[in-house]
């Protein structure tokens, strides 16, 4: 899944390529009068998002600081354009939990494995008995 911006109304906007944020003529149009026509550019980079301020007088803010150069956005960061706050969601899938198998004492067979083992032994014994009976009858 692509990194996303979470809009103030809770909608998720995946960012798959360059995304211009602005008041008009932008990929993400915000109805915020404090937002410039083309305010900021966000693009995916190495599993994160990179933001560029496009030079408006209000600036673009990340982690409480005005951007002076492009910056990488981390998961949960707030990107402020005008008076609009966008939250970054990098969607890092949770690690898959694996249950560790209990250690068995030496020479023990796991309890769920005894049935196939017992059936295998019974088949071998039945084959041996059948062969003995066959050759004894000759």
N, CA, C and O of each residue as an XYZ file, in Angstrom:
552
protein
N       0.847     -1.174      0.000
C       0.000      0.000      0.000
C       0.895      1.241      0.000
O       1.946      1.269      0.641
N       0.457      2.257     -0.729
C       1.229      3.497     -0.832
C       1.119      4.316      0.451
O       0.129      4.215      1.175
N       2.135      5.125      0.727
C       2.011      6.085      1.826
C       0.825      7.004      1.541
O       0.479      7.236      0.383
N       0.213      7.518      2.587
C      -0.995      8.320      2.426
C      -0.944      9.586      3.261
O      -0.199      9.691      4.235
N      -1.759     10.539      2.847
C      -2.047     11.716      3.662
C      -3.459     11.550      4.187
O      -4.370     11.196      3.439
N      -3.639     11.806      5.472
C      -4.963     11.753      6.072
C      -5.487     13.179      6.118
O      -4.891     14.052      6.751
N      -6.605     13.407      5.443
C      -7.193     14.744      5.351
C      -7.913     15.089      6.655
O      -8.207     14.199      7.453
N      -8.199     16.379      6.877
C      -8.862     16.774      8.124
C     -10.198     16.071      8.363
O     -10.594     15.876      9.512
N     -10.901     15.686      7.283
C     -12.186     15.003      7.460
C     -12.022     13.490      7.633
O     -13.012     12.762      7.706
N     -10.766     13.015      7.697
C     -10.511     11.594      7.941
C     -10.293     10.770      6.683
O      -9.906      9.605      6.774
N     -10.534     11.346      5.512
C     -10.307     10.599      4.276
C      -8.813     10.362      4.087
O      -7.975     11.164      4.499
N      -8.512      9.234      3.449
C      -7.122      8.841      3.179
C      -6.842      9.098      1.703
O      -7.615      8.694      0.833
N      -5.722      9.778      1.430
C      -5.314     10.054      0.058
C      -3.971      9.379     -0.192
O      -2.937      9.886      0.243
N      -3.970      8.218     -0.901
C      -2.695      7.560     -1.209
C      -1.844      8.445     -2.120
O      -2.360      9.101     -3.026
N      -0.538      8.452     -1.868
C       0.386      9.249     -2.675
C       1.273      8.264     -3.444
O       2.198      7.673     -2.888
N       0.967      8.102     -4.742
C       1.705      7.156     -5.580
C       2.755      7.854     -6.436
O       3.678      7.208     -6.932
N       2.624      9.162     -6.614
C       3.557      9.939     -7.422
C       3.562     11.372     -6.926
O       3.090     11.654     -5.824
N       4.093     12.278     -7.735
C       4.119     13.690     -7.334
C       2.701     14.203     -7.103
O       1.817     14.009     -7.938
N       2.493     14.856     -5.967
C       1.188     15.406     -5.610
C       1.373     16.861     -5.201
O       2.032     17.163     -4.206
N       0.783     17.749     -5.982
C       0.824     19.177     -5.645
C      -0.378     19.465     -4.751
O      -1.501     19.059     -5.049
N      -0.126     20.164     -3.661
C      -1.187     20.596     -2.741
C      -1.355     22.094     -2.945
O      -0.381     22.846     -2.918
N      -2.593     22.520     -3.148
C      -2.825     23.937     -3.369
C      -4.294     24.305     -3.315
O      -5.152     23.484     -2.992
N      -4.559     25.558     -3.638
C      -5.929     26.071     -3.598
C      -6.651     25.821     -4.924
O      -7.874     25.684     -4.955
N      -5.874     25.761     -6.037
C      -6.443     25.461     -7.351
C      -5.338     24.898     -8.236
O      -4.153     25.060     -7.945
N      -5.735     24.238     -9.315
C      -4.767     23.659    -10.251
C      -3.757     22.773     -9.513
O      -2.548     22.913     -9.699
N      -4.270     21.854     -8.669
C      -3.414     20.987     -7.860
C      -4.042     19.600     -7.777
O      -5.241     19.434     -8.002
N      -3.226     18.622     -7.454
C      -3.734     17.261     -7.263
C      -4.601     17.152     -6.022
O      -5.572     16.396     -6.003
N      -4.257     17.901     -4.993
C      -5.074     17.987     -3.773
C      -5.457     19.445     -3.596
O      -4.636     20.276     -3.211
N      -6.711     19.740     -3.883
C      -7.214     21.113     -3.789
C      -7.857     21.293     -2.418
O      -8.767     20.559     -2.034
N      -7.347     22.308     -1.681
C      -7.884     22.624     -0.356
C      -8.619     23.952     -0.422
O      -8.123     24.909     -1.017
N      -9.781     24.015      0.174
C     -10.565     25.251      0.207
C     -10.159     26.146      1.359
O     -11.016     26.725      2.026
N      -8.883     26.266      1.598
C      -8.338     27.052      2.703
C      -7.755     28.338      2.112
O      -6.817     28.272      1.317
N      -8.291     29.510      2.484
C      -7.782     30.754      1.901
C      -6.315     31.035      2.242
O      -5.678     31.853      1.578
N      -5.778     30.380      3.251
C      -4.372     30.579      3.612
C      -3.443     29.712      2.764
O      -2.222     29.823      2.877
N      -4.003     28.857      1.923
C      -3.211     27.991      1.054
C      -2.994     28.699     -0.276
O      -3.923     29.268     -0.848
N      -1.759     28.657     -0.759
C      -1.419     29.257     -2.053
C      -1.995     28.418     -3.191
O      -2.414     27.277     -2.992
N      -2.007     28.998     -4.372
C      -2.518     28.285     -5.542
C      -1.767     26.967     -5.723
O      -2.402     25.936     -5.947
N      -0.463     26.968     -5.636
C       0.388     25.767     -5.642
C       1.313     25.912     -4.437
O       2.322     26.614     -4.502
N       0.967     25.253     -3.353
C       1.592     25.505     -2.054
C       2.772     24.562     -1.754
O       3.845     25.009     -1.350
N       2.555     23.255     -1.958
C       3.578     22.261     -1.598
C       3.506     21.089     -2.564
O       2.488     20.851     -3.214
N       4.613     20.367     -2.638
C       4.697     19.160     -3.445
C       5.085     18.009     -2.528
O       6.047     18.107     -1.766
N       4.330     16.918     -2.608
C       4.611     15.717     -1.819
C       4.831     14.578     -2.803
O       4.090     14.424     -3.774
N       5.874     13.774     -2.530
C       6.144     12.618     -3.400
C       6.659     11.467     -2.554
O       7.294     11.684     -1.522
N       6.384     10.232     -2.992
C       6.947      9.079     -2.273
C       8.452      9.003     -2.495
O       8.955      9.309     -3.576
N       9.157      8.588     -1.446
C      10.609      8.422     -1.553
C      11.073      7.399     -0.529
O      10.950      7.617      0.676
N      11.595      6.307     -1.002
C      12.163      5.250     -0.142
C      11.193      4.799      0.943
O      11.589      4.668      2.102
N       9.931      4.559      0.592
C       8.936      4.083      1.552
C       8.378      5.166      2.448
O       7.537      4.879      3.301
N       8.820      6.404      2.282
C       8.318      7.529      3.087
C       7.747      8.569      2.122
O       7.557      8.293      0.938
N       7.481      9.746      2.634
C       7.031     10.868      1.806
C       8.019     12.010      1.955
O       8.530     12.274      3.044
N       8.276     12.672      0.861
C       9.143     13.841      0.858
C       8.278     15.042      0.497
O       7.449     14.965     -0.409
N       8.472     16.160      1.210
C       7.683     17.363      0.959
C       8.613     18.500      0.555
O       9.705     18.664      1.098
N       8.141     19.286     -0.423
C       8.851     20.479     -0.898
C       7.899     21.656     -0.750
O       6.742     21.572     -1.164
N       8.364     22.735     -0.173
C       7.585     23.976     -0.135
C       7.744     24.639     -1.498
O       8.854     24.719     -2.023
N       6.643     25.114     -2.072
C       6.696     25.719     -3.401
C       6.783     27.240     -3.342
O       6.513     27.911     -4.338
N       7.154     27.790     -2.193
C       7.511     29.201     -2.111
C       6.420     30.179     -1.737
O       6.586     31.377     -1.965
N       5.321     29.734     -1.178
C       4.274     30.671     -0.758
C       4.684     31.450      0.482
O       5.559     31.003      1.223
N       4.076     32.600      0.722
C       4.453     33.419      1.883
C       4.122     32.759      3.221
O       4.790     33.029      4.219
N       3.101     31.899      3.260
C       2.721     31.238      4.515
C       3.629     30.083      4.874
O       3.695     29.675      6.033
N       4.334     29.552      3.878
C       5.248     28.451      4.128
C       4.540     27.126      4.351
O       3.314     27.047      4.430
N       5.351     26.101      4.448
C       4.895     24.747      4.738
C       5.604     24.319      6.014
O       6.805     24.541      6.172
N       4.859     23.707      6.918
C       5.383     23.403      8.246
C       5.329     21.902      8.522
O       4.350     21.230      8.196
N       6.399     21.392      9.128
C       6.479     19.997      9.551
C       7.137     19.961     10.921
O       8.178     20.584     11.134
N       6.526     19.228     11.852
C       7.048     19.112     13.232
C       7.282     20.477     13.865
O       8.248     20.666     14.604
N       6.393     21.433     13.572
C       6.478     22.759     14.182
C       7.520     23.676     13.575
O       7.754     24.767     14.094
N       8.149     23.261     12.489
C       9.185     24.088     11.862
C       8.820     24.374     10.407
O       8.298     23.520      9.690
N       9.110     25.582     10.009
C       8.887     25.960      8.625
C       9.976     25.330      7.751
O      11.157     25.365      8.097
N       9.569     24.758      6.621
C      10.532     24.113      5.732
C      11.394     25.139      5.030
O      10.894     26.112      4.467
N      12.686     24.912      5.068
C      13.635     25.735      4.314
C      14.216     24.918      3.166
O      14.807     25.470      2.238
N      14.041     23.581      3.236
C      14.529     22.651      2.221
C      13.589     21.448      2.220
O      12.820     21.273      3.164
N      13.636     20.618      1.182
C      12.804     19.411      1.182
C      13.061     18.584      2.441
O      14.178     18.530      2.955
N      11.998     17.943      2.921
C      12.109     17.152      4.152
C      11.381     15.828      3.984
O      10.380     15.737      3.274
N      11.908     14.794      4.655
C      11.227     13.500      4.692
C      10.203     13.519      5.816
O      10.473     14.007      6.914
N       9.027     12.981      5.527
C       7.953     12.915      6.521
C       7.904     11.510      7.092
O       7.967     10.529      6.351
N       7.794     11.414      8.395
C       7.682     10.125      9.056
C       6.238      9.787      9.352
O       5.352     10.636      9.257
N       6.011      8.534      9.713
C       4.665      8.082     10.051
C       4.118      8.898     11.226
O       4.772      9.010     12.263
N       2.926      9.463     11.062
C       2.290     10.242     12.115
C       2.649     11.716     12.092
O       2.057     12.500     12.834
N       3.608     12.118     11.259
C       3.953     13.540     11.171
C       2.744     14.348     10.704
O       1.885     13.856      9.973
N       2.706     15.595     11.147
C       1.668     16.516     10.693
C       2.294     17.508      9.728
O       3.296     18.154     10.035
N       1.684     17.613      8.557
C       2.097     18.540      7.519
C       1.082     19.675      7.522
O      -0.109     19.443      7.318
N       1.550     20.910      7.756
C       0.642     22.057      7.839
C       0.843     22.933      6.609
O       1.932     23.456      6.372
N      -0.224     23.084      5.832
C      -0.239     23.987      4.683
C      -1.374     24.978      4.924
O      -2.531     24.587      5.074
N      -1.029     26.267      4.959
C      -2.033     27.266      5.344
C      -2.440     26.998      6.777
O      -1.605     26.962      7.680
N      -3.742     26.810      6.973
C      -4.220     26.440      8.305
C      -4.754     25.008      8.310
O      -5.437     24.597      9.249
N      -4.441     24.256      7.263
C      -4.904     22.871      7.133
C      -3.812     21.922      7.608
O      -2.651     22.037      7.216
N      -4.207     20.985      8.457
C      -3.277     19.985      8.986
C      -3.565     18.644      8.318
O      -4.686     18.136      8.366
N      -2.534     18.085      7.696
C      -2.611     16.765      7.069
C      -1.696     15.832      7.852
O      -0.571     16.200      8.192
N      -2.176     14.630      8.138
C      -1.375     13.668      8.895
C      -0.810     12.634      7.932
O      -1.490     12.216      6.994
N       0.424     12.223      8.161
C       1.115     11.248      7.308
C       0.881      9.846      7.856
O       1.032      9.596      9.051
N       0.507      8.934      6.954
C       0.354      7.523      7.310
C       1.181      6.717      6.320
O       0.813      6.591      5.153
N       2.292      6.177      6.784
C       3.167      5.408      5.903
C       2.716      3.971      5.756
O       3.261      3.231      4.937
N       1.719      3.563      6.544
C       1.212      2.193      6.551
C       2.345      1.188      6.560
O       2.669      0.578      5.541
N       2.920      1.034      7.690
C       3.910     -0.001      7.894
C       3.172     -1.201      8.470
O       2.710     -1.142      9.610
N       3.050     -2.291      7.712
C       2.289     -3.417      8.222
C       2.905     -3.951      9.508
O       4.127     -3.985      9.652
N       2.056     -4.366     10.438
C       2.602     -4.896     11.692
C       3.365     -6.182     11.434
O       3.017     -6.938     10.527
N       4.398     -6.438     12.218
C       5.134     -7.687     12.029
C       4.225     -8.877     12.300
O       3.354     -8.823     13.168
N       4.434     -9.934     11.561
C       3.628    -11.139     11.723
C       4.119    -11.875     12.959
O       5.293    -12.227     13.076
N       3.199    -12.094     13.867
C       3.552    -12.811     15.095
C       3.570    -14.305     14.812
O       2.648    -14.835     14.192
N       4.586    -14.962     15.253
C       4.660    -16.410     15.106
C       4.762    -17.011     16.499
O       5.501    -16.531     17.359
N       4.011    -18.055     16.687
C       4.040    -18.730     17.983
C       5.224    -19.692     18.015
O       5.412    -20.495     17.101
N       5.991    -19.602     19.044
C       7.125    -20.509     19.193
C       6.616    -21.871     19.639
O       5.758    -21.970     20.516
N       7.149    -22.904     19.033
C       6.765    -24.257     19.434
C       7.468    -24.587     20.741
O       8.624    -24.218     20.947
N       6.763    -25.284     21.618
C       7.401    -25.642     22.888
C       8.538    -26.643     22.651
O       8.475    -27.483     21.753
N       9.554    -26.531     23.467
C      10.678    -27.467     23.396
C      10.220    -28.813     23.951
O       9.577    -28.880     24.998
N      10.562    -29.878     23.235
C      10.203    -31.221     23.693
C      11.433    -31.889     24.305
O      12.557    -31.689     23.844
N      11.206    -32.671     25.330
C      12.335    -33.422     25.891
C      12.883    -34.375     24.831
O      12.130    -34.815     23.962
N      14.176    -34.705     24.880
C      14.757    -35.625     23.894
C      13.991    -36.949     23.857
O      13.621    -37.500     24.893
N      13.762    -37.442     22.641
C      13.089    -38.725     22.484
C      11.578    -38.634     22.474
O      10.915    -39.656     22.296
N      11.011    -37.465     22.656
C       9.549    -37.330     22.675
C       9.064    -36.902     21.298
O       9.773    -36.214     20.563
N       7.858    -37.311     20.960
C       7.231    -36.937     19.703
C       6.097    -35.969     20.044
O       5.371    -36.170     21.018
N       5.955    -34.940     19.250
C       4.868    -33.990     19.495
C       3.547    -34.741     19.499
O       3.357    -35.659     18.701
N       2.637    -34.366     20.382
C       1.403    -35.113     20.603
C       0.562    -35.261     19.345
O      -0.094    -36.288     19.172
N       0.561    -34.272     18.464
C      -0.287    -34.388     17.275
C       0.358    -35.275     16.207
O      -0.271    -35.566     15.189
N       1.601    -35.707     16.424
C       2.302    -36.528     15.454
C       2.221    -38.022     15.766
O       2.648    -38.825     14.936
N       1.701    -38.427     16.905
C       1.718    -39.835     17.269
C       0.756    -40.653     16.417
O       1.006    -41.835     16.180
N      -0.343    -40.049     15.946
C      -1.323    -40.802     15.147
C      -0.712    -41.234     13.812
O      -0.769    -42.420     13.487
N      -0.121    -40.309     13.012
C       0.488    -40.780     11.764
C       1.619    -41.774     12.007
O       1.786    -42.714     11.231
N       2.392    -41.585     13.063
C       3.488    -42.516     13.361
C       2.934    -43.900     13.700
O       3.453    -44.911     13.226
N       1.885    -43.945     14.516
C       1.280    -45.227     14.899
C       0.679    -45.929     13.682
O       0.813    -47.144     13.537
N       0.016    -45.167     12.805
C      -0.560    -45.768     11.600
C       0.524    -46.325     10.685
O       0.343    -47.382     10.081
N       1.639    -45.628     10.579
C       2.747    -46.109      9.749
C       3.284    -47.430     10.297
O       3.527    -48.364      9.532
N       3.469    -47.513     11.610
C       3.958    -48.746     12.234
C       2.964    -49.880     12.006
O       3.374    -51.005     11.721
N       1.668    -49.607     12.126
C       0.654    -50.652     11.913
C       0.664    -51.150     10.473
O       0.519    -52.350     10.242
N       0.831    -50.266      9.512
C       0.880    -50.679      8.107
C       2.096    -51.550      7.854
O       1.995    -52.555      7.150
N       3.237    -51.190      8.410
C       4.454    -51.999      8.239
C       4.278    -53.380      8.857
O       4.661    -54.384      8.257
N       3.691    -53.436     10.070
C       3.465    -54.733     10.723
C       2.479    -55.590      9.942
O       2.658    -56.803      9.831
N       1.431    -54.958      9.398
C       0.444    -55.713      8.617
C       1.085    -56.264      7.347
O       0.823    -57.407      6.969
N       1.921    -55.464      6.685
C       2.622    -55.944      5.487
C       3.547    -57.106      5.842
O       3.605    -58.101      5.120
N       4.268    -56.979      6.952
C       5.176    -58.054      7.375
C       4.385    -59.329      7.662
O       4.814    -60.415      7.272
N       3.250    -59.221      8.330
C       2.429    -60.403      8.647
C       1.907    -61.036      7.368
O       1.870    -62.260      7.245
N       1.502    -60.199      6.412
C       0.984    -60.731      5.147
C       2.083    -61.471      4.386
O       1.820    -62.522      3.802
N       3.306    -60.944      4.382
C       4.416    -61.604      3.700
C       4.769    -62.930      4.373
O       5.040    -63.921      3.695
N       4.764    -62.945      5.705
C       5.058    -64.187      6.442
C       4.013    -65.234      6.127
O       4.352    -66.391      5.879
N       2.753    -64.851      6.131
C       1.666    -65.795      5.847
C       1.762    -66.310      4.413
O       1.523    -67.491      4.165
N       2.102    -65.451      3.485
C       2.225    -65.840      2.068
C       3.326    -66.867      1.877
O       3.109    -67.898      1.241
N       4.514    -66.595      2.426
C       5.636    -67.502      2.234
C       5.493    -68.776      3.084
O       6.041    -69.816      2.717
N       4.777    -68.715      4.198
C       4.556    -69.911      5.013
C       3.600    -70.876      4.302
O       3.696    -72.088      4.495
N       2.691    -70.358      3.494
C       1.718    -71.176      2.799
C       2.340    -71.878      1.598
O       1.720    -72.807      1.081
N       3.474    -71.513      1.137
C       4.100    -72.107     -0.060
C       4.761    -73.371      0.226
O       5.330    -73.988     -0.675
